[in-house]
């Protein structure tokens, strides 16, 4: 392997990558590998022209349309990827990324979406045939399934870190499937030498393939749907030179949460409920694949996140519309209500220049200095004394790193799904539900705040005198003096 420490996980985000698939691969790598590696997105140009190999621990290819990958990466980029894995690097390809890792693909032959041809990487020397199950449609979930794979637990013994799954009482999860292929005749390449005449291998380890999981019944040959394929390989590990490539036709990376949006869901409910019922086991399977790739997984952090989300109380931080962060102190005012102390604020400026829309985000959070109001570490100290906890203080560097990591995650979700996924979280922390205020610009009309508009962020309120009258307030033109219950022009 390379002498320089590999600290990067690169997620391909070029043309043809499905937006949802990219989101799930990126978030999965962040969740499971993010404590040990830097996870970032890359395009075809970077892979072809930049010296990324020596610092890269894993190259991940999401689902999408493999033909675009082949168009954009064939040539210098593919050669660099192939040589990277041959020299000890790691690759994981989901669905289209799995197709792309093979020597040839046969996808929906004799249909309008037919794709047949050679592929440049050739980690699997055979053919990936798809779709494994009929009914696939690029524009819908009509061909989607929740599958319980047949896990070949003993195959995980080939790698030291993944031995645990062979010895565990592992419950097989339901995983999302939509359009993936199977690795035809993969059994012929198990622990046997692959013809390397085209690749000039210089490795002590002869290439071979391990089958980590197989599809359940129902797979048919896409070249003749009347022919059933029993035990079709669904996830394979290709030992290629000194490196490894895991190719999967199923979406182990997909959480059921990716198909929910508030009370709505984009998958048939029966499929969604099956995937949801084995969410923890799905994460275990994903961890085992990363372990097979000899990657450092911080399992403890994942467990702790689960414990924290279920048991730990949150610091009482509140959002004041439209852009301030407050702390709900345990001290009481003269009216017996908690004293609110400002902790930080957010300013966003945007402008357009021809076809470019630019946004500048400015955030201020008081981390260490308790003056003039309070600081984050002062809040932690107070919280520990009150609750008998031992939450540690946070440094400014940790604050900045945590903020940027969460901003990237939320920003990407917002681009793909809008504000709706954040509605419950926003209302959980905001100050104003049911609050009665007076509108300065409307003759001090008394109104009750009912929420915010999901389309534009305006504050929505209704007249107390006549609830049929609704007022929407623009954040740029109004300020909220919630201490005195007034909304009026900014000064």
C-alpha positions as CSV (number, residue, x, y, z in Angstrom):
1,X,0.0,0.0,0.0
2,X,1.0,3.6,-0.3
3,X,3.4,4.9,2.4
4,X,1.5,8.1,3.0
5,X,-1.4,7.7,5.4
6,X,-4.8,7.3,3.6
7,X,-7.3,9.6,5.3
8,X,-9.8,10.4,2.6
9,X,-13.1,8.8,1.5
10,X,-14.0,10.0,-2.0
11,X,-17.6,9.7,-3.1
12,X,-18.1,10.1,-6.9
13,X,-20.6,12.8,-7.7
14,X,-20.2,13.2,-11.5
15,X,-22.8,13.1,-14.3
16,X,-25.2,10.2,-14.1
17,X,-25.1,9.8,-10.3
18,X,-28.6,9.7,-8.8
19,X,-29.1,12.6,-6.4
20,X,-30.7,10.4,-3.7
21,X,-28.1,7.7,-4.1
22,X,-25.3,10.2,-3.7
23,X,-27.0,11.6,-0.6
24,X,-27.2,8.1,1.0
25,X,-23.7,7.0,0.2
26,X,-22.3,10.3,1.4
27,X,-24.3,10.3,4.7
28,X,-23.5,6.6,5.3
29,X,-19.8,7.2,4.9
30,X,-20.1,10.2,7.2
31,X,-22.0,8.2,9.8
32,X,-19.8,5.1,9.9
33,X,-16.4,6.4,8.7
34,X,-16.5,10.1,9.4
35,X,-14.8,9.9,12.8
36,X,-11.7,8.3,11.2
37,X,-11.7,9.7,7.6
38,X,-12.4,12.9,5.7
39,X,-15.4,12.2,3.5
40,X,-15.7,14.4,0.3
41,X,-17.3,14.4,-3.1
42,X,-15.3,14.3,-6.3
43,X,-16.0,14.5,-10.0
44,X,-14.5,12.9,-13.1
45,X,-12.1,15.7,-13.8
46,X,-10.5,15.4,-10.4
47,X,-10.1,11.7,-10.6
48,X,-8.4,12.1,-14.0
49,X,-6.1,15.0,-13.3
50,X,-5.3,15.2,-9.6
51,X,-3.0,13.0,-7.4
52,X,-5.7,11.7,-5.1
53,X,-4.5,8.1,-4.8
54,X,-1.9,8.3,-2.0
55,X,-4.3,9.9,0.6
56,X,-7.4,7.9,-0.4
57,X,-8.6,5.1,1.9
58,X,-11.8,4.4,-0.1
59,X,-13.4,5.3,-3.5
60,X,-17.2,5.0,-3.4
61,X,-19.5,5.0,-6.4
62,X,-23.2,5.5,-5.8
63,X,-26.1,4.4,-7.9
64,X,-27.3,6.2,-11.0
65,X,-26.7,5.6,-14.7
66,X,-23.6,3.6,-15.4
67,X,-23.4,4.7,-19.1
68,X,-22.5,8.2,-18.0
69,X,-19.8,6.9,-15.7
70,X,-18.4,4.9,-18.7
71,X,-18.5,8.0,-20.9
72,X,-16.8,10.4,-18.5
73,X,-14.3,8.1,-16.8
74,X,-13.1,5.9,-19.6
75,X,-9.4,6.7,-20.2
76,X,-7.1,8.4,-17.7
77,X,-9.6,8.4,-14.8
78,X,-10.4,4.7,-15.2
79,X,-6.7,3.9,-15.5
80,X,-5.9,5.7,-12.3
81,X,-8.8,4.1,-10.4
82,X,-7.7,0.6,-11.7
83,X,-4.1,1.2,-10.7
84,X,-5.1,2.6,-7.4
85,X,-7.0,-0.6,-6.4
86,X,-4.3,-2.8,-7.9
87,X,-1.7,-1.0,-5.7
88,X,-3.7,-1.6,-2.5
89,X,-6.6,0.8,-2.7
90,X,-10.3,0.1,-1.9
91,X,-13.4,0.6,-4.0
92,X,-17.1,0.1,-3.3
93,X,-19.8,0.4,-5.9
94,X,-23.5,0.4,-5.2
95,X,-25.9,-0.6,-8.0
96,X,-24.6,1.4,-11.0
97,X,-21.3,1.7,-9.2
98,X,-21.4,-2.1,-9.1
99,X,-22.2,-2.5,-12.8
100,X,-19.3,-0.1,-13.6
101,X,-16.8,-2.2,-11.6
102,X,-17.3,-5.2,-13.9
103,X,-15.6,-6.1,-17.2
104,X,-19.0,-6.1,-19.1
105,X,-22.6,-5.3,-18.4
106,X,-25.8,-6.5,-19.9
107,X,-28.7,-4.2,-18.7
108,X,-32.3,-4.7,-19.8
109,X,-31.5,-6.1,-23.3
110,X,-34.1,-5.7,-26.0
111,X,-35.8,-2.8,-24.1
112,X,-35.8,0.9,-24.8
113,X,-33.3,1.4,-21.9
114,X,-30.9,-1.3,-23.0
115,X,-27.2,-0.8,-22.1
116,X,-24.7,-3.5,-23.2
117,X,-20.9,-3.1,-23.4
118,X,-17.5,-3.5,-21.9
119,X,-16.4,-1.5,-18.9
120,X,-12.8,-0.2,-18.2
121,X,-12.3,-1.2,-14.5
122,X,-12.8,-4.9,-14.7
123,X,-12.5,-5.6,-11.0
124,X,-15.0,-8.5,-11.6
125,X,-13.8,-10.2,-14.8
126,X,-17.3,-11.5,-15.6
127,X,-20.6,-9.9,-16.7
128,X,-23.0,-8.0,-14.5
129,X,-26.5,-8.8,-15.7
130,X,-29.5,-6.7,-14.8
131,X,-31.9,-6.0,-13.7
132,X,-32.0,-9.0,-11.5
133,X,-35.8,-8.6,-11.1
134,X,-38.0,-7.4,-13.9
135,X,-40.1,-4.2,-13.7
136,X,-37.5,-1.5,-13.3
137,X,-38.4,2.0,-14.2
138,X,-36.0,5.0,-13.9
139,X,-38.9,7.3,-13.1
140,X,-40.7,5.4,-10.4
141,X,-40.4,2.8,-7.6
142,X,-42.5,0.2,-9.5
143,X,-39.5,-2.2,-9.6
144,X,-38.4,-1.6,-6.0
145,X,-38.2,-4.4,-3.4
146,X,-37.3,-5.0,0.2
147,X,-35.0,-8.1,0.0
148,X,-33.6,-10.4,2.7
149,X,-30.3,-11.5,1.2
150,X,-28.7,-14.9,1.8
151,X,-25.5,-13.8,3.7
152,X,-22.5,-16.0,3.1
153,X,-21.1,-15.5,6.6
154,X,-18.1,-17.7,6.3
155,X,-16.8,-15.6,3.4
156,X,-16.3,-12.7,5.8
157,X,-13.4,-14.7,7.4
158,X,-11.2,-13.8,4.5
159,X,-10.6,-10.5,6.2
160,X,-9.5,-10.2,9.9
161,X,-11.8,-7.2,10.7
162,X,-14.9,-8.8,9.4
163,X,-14.5,-12.2,11.1
164,X,-17.0,-11.1,13.7
165,X,-20.0,-11.5,11.4
166,X,-19.2,-15.2,10.8
167,X,-19.2,-15.8,14.6
168,X,-22.2,-13.6,15.4
169,X,-25.9,-14.4,15.7
170,X,-26.5,-12.0,12.8
171,X,-30.1,-11.2,12.0
172,X,-30.5,-10.7,8.2
173,X,-31.8,-7.3,7.4
174,X,-34.2,-6.2,4.7
175,X,-32.3,-4.0,2.2
176,X,-33.6,-1.7,-0.6
177,X,-33.4,-3.0,-4.2
178,X,-34.2,-1.1,-7.4
179,X,-32.6,-2.0,-10.7
180,X,-29.4,-3.7,-9.5
181,X,-27.7,-6.5,-11.3
182,X,-26.3,-9.9,-10.4
183,X,-22.7,-11.0,-11.0
184,X,-23.1,-13.8,-13.5
185,X,-21.0,-16.9,-12.9
186,X,-19.1,-15.3,-10.0
187,X,-18.7,-18.8,-8.5
188,X,-16.3,-19.6,-11.3
189,X,-13.9,-17.0,-10.0
190,X,-13.9,-17.9,-6.3
191,X,-10.3,-18.3,-5.0
192,X,-9.1,-19.0,-8.6
193,X,-6.8,-16.9,-10.7
194,X,-8.3,-14.4,-13.0
195,X,-6.8,-14.0,-16.4
196,X,-4.5,-11.1,-15.9
197,X,-3.0,-10.9,-19.4
198,X,-4.7,-7.5,-20.0
199,X,-3.6,-5.9,-16.8
200,X,0.0,-6.7,-16.1
201,X,-0.3,-7.6,-12.4
202,X,2.7,-7.4,-10.2
203,X,1.2,-8.7,-7.0
204,X,1.9,-11.5,-4.6
205,X,-1.8,-12.1,-4.2
206,X,-3.6,-13.9,-7.1
207,X,-6.9,-12.1,-7.9
208,X,-10.1,-13.9,-6.8
209,X,-13.7,-13.2,-5.9
210,X,-15.6,-13.9,-2.7
211,X,-19.4,-14.0,-2.8
212,X,-20.6,-12.2,0.3
213,X,-24.4,-12.3,-0.3
214,X,-26.8,-13.8,-2.7
215,X,-30.3,-12.8,-3.9
216,X,-33.3,-14.7,-2.6
217,X,-35.6,-16.5,-5.1
218,X,-37.2,-14.7,-8.1
219,X,-34.1,-13.6,-10.0
220,X,-34.4,-14.2,-13.8
221,X,-31.9,-13.8,-16.7
222,X,-32.6,-10.4,-18.4
223,X,-31.7,-12.0,-21.7
224,X,-34.5,-14.5,-21.2
225,X,-36.9,-13.9,-18.4
226,X,-38.1,-17.5,-18.6
227,X,-34.8,-18.7,-17.2
228,X,-34.6,-18.5,-13.3
229,X,-31.2,-17.8,-11.8
230,X,-30.8,-19.6,-8.4
231,X,-28.3,-18.3,-5.9
232,X,-27.5,-15.2,-8.0
233,X,-24.6,-13.3,-6.4
234,X,-25.8,-9.9,-5.0
235,X,-22.6,-8.7,-3.2
236,X,-19.1,-9.7,-4.2
237,X,-15.6,-8.9,-3.0
238,X,-13.1,-8.7,-5.8
239,X,-9.5,-9.2,-4.5
240,X,-7.7,-7.3,-7.3
241,X,-4.0,-7.1,-7.1
242,X,-3.1,-5.8,-3.6
243,X,-6.5,-4.0,-3.3
244,X,-10.2,-4.8,-2.9
245,X,-13.4,-3.8,-4.7
246,X,-16.8,-4.6,-3.2
247,X,-19.6,-4.5,-5.8
248,X,-23.2,-4.7,-4.8
249,X,-26.5,-4.9,-6.7
250,X,-28.5,-3.9,-3.7
251,X,-28.6,-0.6,-1.7
252,X,-27.2,-1.6,1.7
253,X,-26.5,2.1,2.2
254,X,-30.1,3.2,2.1
255,X,-31.9,4.0,5.4
256,X,-35.6,3.8,5.5
257,X,-35.5,7.5,6.5
258,X,-34.4,8.4,2.9
259,X,-38.0,7.5,1.8
260,X,-39.9,9.5,4.4
261,X,-40.7,13.2,4.3
262,X,-42.8,14.2,7.2
263,X,-45.9,12.1,7.1
264,X,-45.3,11.2,3.4
265,X,-43.4,8.3,2.0
266,X,-42.1,7.6,-1.5
267,X,-41.9,3.8,-1.2
268,X,-44.9,1.5,-1.0
269,X,-45.7,1.2,2.7
270,X,-45.2,-2.6,2.9
271,X,-41.6,-2.2,1.5
272,X,-40.8,0.8,3.7
273,X,-42.0,-1.0,6.9
274,X,-39.8,-4.0,6.1
275,X,-36.7,-1.9,5.6
276,X,-37.5,0.1,8.8
277,X,-38.0,-3.1,10.9
278,X,-34.3,-4.1,10.5
279,X,-32.6,-0.7,10.4
280,X,-29.9,-1.6,13.0
281,X,-29.1,-4.9,11.3
282,X,-28.8,-3.0,7.9
283,X,-26.2,-0.8,9.6
284,X,-24.4,-3.9,10.9
285,X,-24.2,-5.3,7.4
286,X,-22.9,-2.0,6.1
287,X,-20.3,-1.9,8.8
288,X,-19.2,-5.5,8.0
289,X,-18.6,-4.5,4.3
290,X,-16.4,-1.6,5.5
291,X,-14.6,-4.0,7.8
292,X,-14.1,-6.3,4.9
293,X,-12.4,-3.4,3.2
294,X,-10.1,-3.1,6.3
295,X,-11.5,0.4,7.1
296,X,-11.6,1.9,10.6
297,X,-15.1,2.0,11.8
298,X,-16.0,3.9,15.0
299,X,-18.7,1.6,16.2
300,X,-18.7,3.1,19.6
301,X,-19.7,6.5,18.2
302,X,-22.6,5.0,16.3
303,X,-23.8,3.2,19.4
304,X,-23.4,6.4,21.5
305,X,-25.4,8.5,19.0
306,X,-28.2,6.0,19.3
307,X,-28.1,6.1,23.1
308,X,-27.9,9.9,23.1
309,X,-30.9,10.2,20.7
310,X,-33.1,8.0,22.9
311,X,-32.0,8.8,26.5
312,X,-30.0,11.9,26.9
313,X,-31.7,15.3,27.6
314,X,-30.8,18.1,25.2
315,X,-29.5,21.4,26.3
316,X,-32.4,23.9,26.3
317,X,-31.5,25.9,23.2
318,X,-34.2,27.7,21.4
319,X,-34.6,29.4,18.0
320,X,-36.1,33.0,17.8
321,X,-37.5,33.8,14.4
322,X,-35.9,34.5,12.1
323,X,-32.2,34.1,13.0
324,X,-31.3,34.1,16.7
325,X,-30.2,31.3,19.0
326,X,-31.2,31.6,22.7
327,X,-30.6,29.6,25.9
328,X,-33.5,28.9,28.2
329,X,-31.9,29.6,31.5
330,X,-32.8,27.8,34.7
331,X,-33.1,31.2,36.4
332,X,-36.6,32.6,36.5
333,X,-37.8,36.2,35.9
334,X,-40.3,38.2,38.0
335,X,-43.1,36.4,36.3
336,X,-41.8,32.9,37.1
337,X,-40.7,32.2,33.6
338,X,-37.2,31.1,32.4
339,X,-34.9,33.9,31.6
340,X,-33.9,33.8,27.9
341,X,-30.2,34.6,27.1
342,X,-28.9,35.2,23.7
343,X,-26.2,32.7,22.6
344,X,-25.7,33.5,18.9
345,X,-27.2,34.7,15.7
346,X,-27.1,34.1,11.9
347,X,-26.9,36.6,9.1
348,X,-27.3,35.6,5.4
349,X,-26.7,37.9,2.5
350,X,-27.4,37.0,-1.1
351,X,-27.0,38.6,-4.5
352,X,-27.0,37.8,-8.1
353,X,-24.5,38.6,-10.8
354,X,-25.7,37.6,-14.3
355,X,-26.5,33.9,-13.9
356,X,-24.7,33.4,-10.6
357,X,-26.6,33.4,-7.3
358,X,-24.2,33.8,-4.3
359,X,-25.0,33.4,-0.7
360,X,-22.9,34.5,2.2
361,X,-23.6,32.9,5.6
362,X,-22.3,34.6,8.8
363,X,-22.7,32.8,12.1
364,X,-21.7,34.0,15.6
365,X,-21.9,31.7,18.6
366,X,-20.4,32.6,22.0
367,X,-18.3,29.6,22.9
368,X,-16.2,30.7,25.8
369,X,-16.9,34.2,26.9
370,X,-19.9,34.4,29.3
371,X,-20.3,38.2,28.7
372,X,-22.5,40.0,27.9
373,X,-25.1,37.2,28.1
374,X,-23.8,33.7,28.2
375,X,-21.6,31.2,26.4
376,X,-21.9,27.6,25.3
377,X,-19.4,26.3,27.9
378,X,-21.2,28.3,30.6
379,X,-24.4,26.6,29.7
380,X,-22.7,23.2,29.8
381,X,-21.3,24.0,33.3
382,X,-24.7,25.1,34.5
383,X,-26.4,22.1,33.0
384,X,-23.9,19.7,34.6
385,X,-24.5,21.2,38.1
386,X,-28.2,21.0,37.7
387,X,-28.5,17.5,36.3
388,X,-25.5,15.7,37.7
389,X,-24.1,15.1,34.2
390,X,-20.5,15.3,33.0
391,X,-20.8,16.8,29.6
392,X,-17.4,18.1,28.6
393,X,-16.7,21.6,27.4
394,X,-16.3,22.2,23.7
395,X,-13.4,24.1,22.0
396,X,-13.8,26.7,19.3
397,X,-12.2,24.4,16.8
398,X,-14.6,21.6,17.6
399,X,-17.5,24.0,17.4
400,X,-16.4,25.1,13.9
401,X,-15.8,21.6,12.7
402,X,-19.1,20.3,14.0
403,X,-21.0,23.3,12.5
404,X,-19.5,22.9,9.1
405,X,-20.1,19.1,9.0
406,X,-23.7,19.6,10.0
407,X,-24.1,22.5,7.6
408,X,-22.9,20.3,4.7
409,X,-25.3,17.5,5.7
410,X,-28.3,19.8,6.1
411,X,-27.5,21.9,3.0
412,X,-27.4,18.8,0.8
413,X,-30.7,17.5,2.3
414,X,-32.3,20.9,1.7
415,X,-31.2,21.0,-2.0
416,X,-32.8,17.6,-2.6
417,X,-35.9,17.7,-0.4
418,X,-36.5,21.3,0.6
419,X,-37.3,22.5,4.1
420,X,-39.9,19.9,4.9
421,X,-37.5,17.3,6.4
422,X,-36.5,20.0,9.0
423,X,-39.9,21.1,10.0
424,X,-40.3,18.9,13.1
425,X,-36.8,19.7,14.3
426,X,-37.3,23.5,13.8
427,X,-40.6,23.6,15.7
428,X,-39.1,21.4,18.5
429,X,-36.7,24.2,19.3
430,X,-38.4,27.4,18.4
431,X,-39.8,29.9,20.9
432,X,-43.0,31.0,19.4
433,X,-45.7,28.3,19.2
434,X,-49.0,29.9,20.3
435,X,-47.3,33.1,21.4
436,X,-49.6,36.2,21.5
437,X,-47.9,39.4,20.1
438,X,-48.9,42.9,18.8
439,X,-48.2,44.0,15.3
440,X,-46.8,47.6,15.3
441,X,-47.5,48.1,11.6
442,X,-51.1,47.0,11.9
443,X,-52.3,49.3,14.6
444,X,-51.0,47.0,17.3
445,X,-53.4,44.2,16.3
446,X,-53.2,41.3,18.6
447,X,-52.3,38.0,16.9
448,X,-51.4,34.5,17.7
449,X,-48.4,33.0,16.0
450,X,-49.3,29.7,14.2
451,X,-46.0,28.8,12.5
452,X,-43.9,29.7,9.5
453,X,-44.6,29.4,5.8
454,X,-42.7,26.3,4.4
455,X,-42.4,28.0,1.0
456,X,-40.7,31.2,2.0
457,X,-40.0,31.2,5.8
458,X,-42.4,34.1,6.5
459,X,-43.9,34.2,10.0
460,X,-47.6,33.2,9.9
461,X,-50.0,34.6,12.5
462,X,-53.8,35.0,12.9
463,X,-55.9,37.8,14.4
464,X,-57.3,37.1,17.8
465,X,-60.3,39.1,17.1
466,X,-61.0,37.5,13.7
467,X,-59.1,34.2,13.2
468,X,-60.0,34.2,9.5
469,X,-57.6,37.1,9.0
470,X,-54.0,35.9,8.5
471,X,-50.8,38.0,8.6
472,X,-47.6,36.8,7.0
473,X,-44.4,38.7,8.0
474,X,-41.2,39.0,6.0
475,X,-38.0,38.4,8.0
476,X,-36.2,41.2,6.2
477,X,-38.7,43.9,7.2
478,X,-39.6,43.0,10.7
479,X,-37.9,42.4,14.0
480,X,-39.3,40.3,16.9
481,X,-39.1,41.8,20.4
482,X,-40.4,38.7,22.0
483,X,-39.6,40.0,25.5
484,X,-42.3,42.7,25.0
485,X,-44.4,40.8,22.6
486,X,-44.0,43.2,19.7
487,X,-43.3,42.8,16.0
488,X,-42.3,45.9,14.0
489,X,-40.0,47.5,11.5
490,X,-36.3,46.9,11.9
491,X,-34.3,49.9,13.0
